[in-house]
């Protein structure tokens, strides 16, 4: 999936508090022709968008240090994000979530 489409779907997912409604309101769109299970795709994007970065991080890296090395994000920055002291910028979370999505490691 191209990043531009992911961003559109991701931003739309952030507007919903219910995954079923998010999926139902997408309607048929041309990009869906290339996918086998549109519902699973949309659910995966919804789940990533509406999960905390720490939860998404833990799904792909067993340790904060490993994740730090994978994405070249300072360990202290990750600690601050995980503790809620600071929040990751939305664009950073979205890029990380896109890489998780494209790797197929999301639930």
C-alpha positions in Angstrom: 0.0 0.0 0.0 1.3 3.4 -0.9 2.1 5.8 2.0 -0.4 8.4 0.7 -3.3 6.0 0.9 -2.1 4.8 4.3 -2.0 8.3 5.6 -5.6 9.0 4.4 -7.0 5.9 5.9 -5.0 6.4 9.1 -6.2 10.0 9.6 -9.8 8.8 8.9 -9.3 6.0 11.5 -8.4 8.6 14.1 -11.8 10.2 13.7 -13.7 7.1 14.9 -14.1 5.5 18.3 -15.6 2.3 16.8 -13.7 0.1 14.3 -16.9 -1.4 12.8 -18.3 2.0 12.0 -15.0 3.1 10.5 -15.0 0.0 8.2 -18.6 0.4 7.3 -18.4 4.0 6.4 -15.5 3.6 3.9 -17.8 2.4 1.1 -16.4 0.9 -2.0 -13.3 2.7 -3.3 -11.2 2.0 -6.4 -8.0 1.1 -4.3 -10.0 -1.8 -2.7 -9.9 -3.8 -6.0 -6.3 -4.9 -5.4 -7.0 -6.3 -1.9 -8.3 -9.7 -0.9 -9.8 -8.7 2.5 -10.5 -5.0 2.8 -12.0 -5.4 6.3 -8.8 -6.8 7.7 -6.7 -4.1 6.0 -8.9 -1.4 7.5 -9.0 -3.0 10.9 -5.2 -3.2 10.9 -4.8 0.4 10.1 -7.5 1.4 12.6 -5.8 -0.6 15.3 -2.4 0.9 14.6 -3.8 4.5 14.5 -5.8 4.1 17.7 -3.1 2.3 19.8 -0.4 3.9 21.8 3.0 3.9 20.2 4.4 1.9 23.2 2.0 -0.9 22.4 2.8 -0.9 18.7 6.5 -0.7 19.6 6.3 -3.7 21.8 4.6 -5.7 19.0 7.8 -5.5 16.9 10.7 -5.1 19.4 11.1 -6.9 22.7 13.1 -4.1 24.1 13.1 -0.3 24.0 16.8 -0.5 23.2 16.2 -2.7 20.2 13.5 -0.4 18.9 15.8 2.6 19.5 18.4 1.0 17.2 15.8 0.0 14.6 14.5 3.5 14.1 17.5 5.6 15.3 15.4 7.2 18.0 17.3 8.2 21.1 16.5 5.9 24.0 15.7 8.8 26.3 13.1 10.0 23.8 11.5 6.6 23.8 11.5 6.5 27.6 9.8 9.9 27.7 7.2 8.8 25.1 6.5 5.5 27.0 6.1 7.2 30.3 3.9 10.0 28.9 6.3 12.7 29.9 6.3 13.8 26.2 4.3 12.6 23.2 5.7 11.6 19.9 4.7 13.8 17.0 1.8 12.3 15.0 3.9 12.2 11.9 6.6 10.1 13.7 4.0 7.7 15.0 2.4 7.4 11.6 5.7 6.6 9.9 6.5 4.0 12.5 3.0 2.5 12.2 3.3 2.5 8.4 6.6 0.5 8.7 4.9 -1.9 11.1 1.9 -2.2 8.8 4.1 -2.9 5.7 6.2 -5.4 7.6 3.0 -7.4 8.4 3.9 -7.5 12.1 0.7 -5.8 13.3 -2.2 -7.8 14.8 
